[in-house]
Amino acid sequence: MLAQRFPNAIIDGIDIDPSAVLQAQDNFSASPFSTRLHAYSSPLQEWHPQEKYDMIVSNPPYFSNSLLCPDGMRTKARHAELLSFAELLAHSNRLLTQAGTLSLVLPADAEKAILAEARLQHLYCVHLCRVHTTANKPAKRILVTFSHQTPATTLTPETLCLSTPDHPRSPAYSALTQDFYL
């Protein structure tokens, strides 16, 4: 999706699961953007590219203090035991250019914790969207973007509802994702 949206971007993907990296490499090779997509097996804490990034996008492991899955790789992928919010933000901060941004997909109940930790790391929230499955349910996820730059205006959080009573995809959700259906 990033390769499609940013036609000049070179994209590095990392994952700690070697089999997930192999699957990503297979997917990348079948993509029309294959020359700009690279997948590597590495924990974020050990990732040291030659250049810093203008943008980091992550759907990090975020379950904490919850029942662990018996499948060890699934636990690593979903639970924050190997990558805390503090580590995620510190290492992303290290990997970003001064004008770079970090965008995350997190559970809604992590909002206060991630915003507080970001302030400690001198990262500023420049975009926040609360994602609801329907208008009458509480937010399920947040989409949040951080920057080294202090926002010029007060942040006004957005709301996105994924579905309406009449449609499985709301007009806003359809508009947001329509370009990605190839």
Sequence and secondary structure as in RCSB ss.txt:
>XXXX:A:sequence
MLAQRFPNAIIDGIDIDPSAVLQAQDNFSASPFSTRLHAYSSPLQEWHPQEKYDMIVSNPPYFSNSLLCPDGMRT
KARHAELLSFAELLAHSNRLLTQAGTLSLVLPADAEKAILAEARLQHLYCVHLCRVHTTANKPAKRILVTFSHQT
PATTLTPETLCLSTPDHPRSPAYSALTQDFYL
>XXXX:A:secstr
 HHHH TT  EEEEES HHHHHHHHHHHHTSTTGGGEEEEE  GGG   SS EEEEEE    B SS   SSHHHH
HHHBTTSS HHHHHHHHHHHEEEEEEEEEEEEGGGHHHHHHHHHHTT EEEEEEEEESSTTS   EEEEEEESS 
 SS    EEEES  SS SS HHHHHHHGGG  
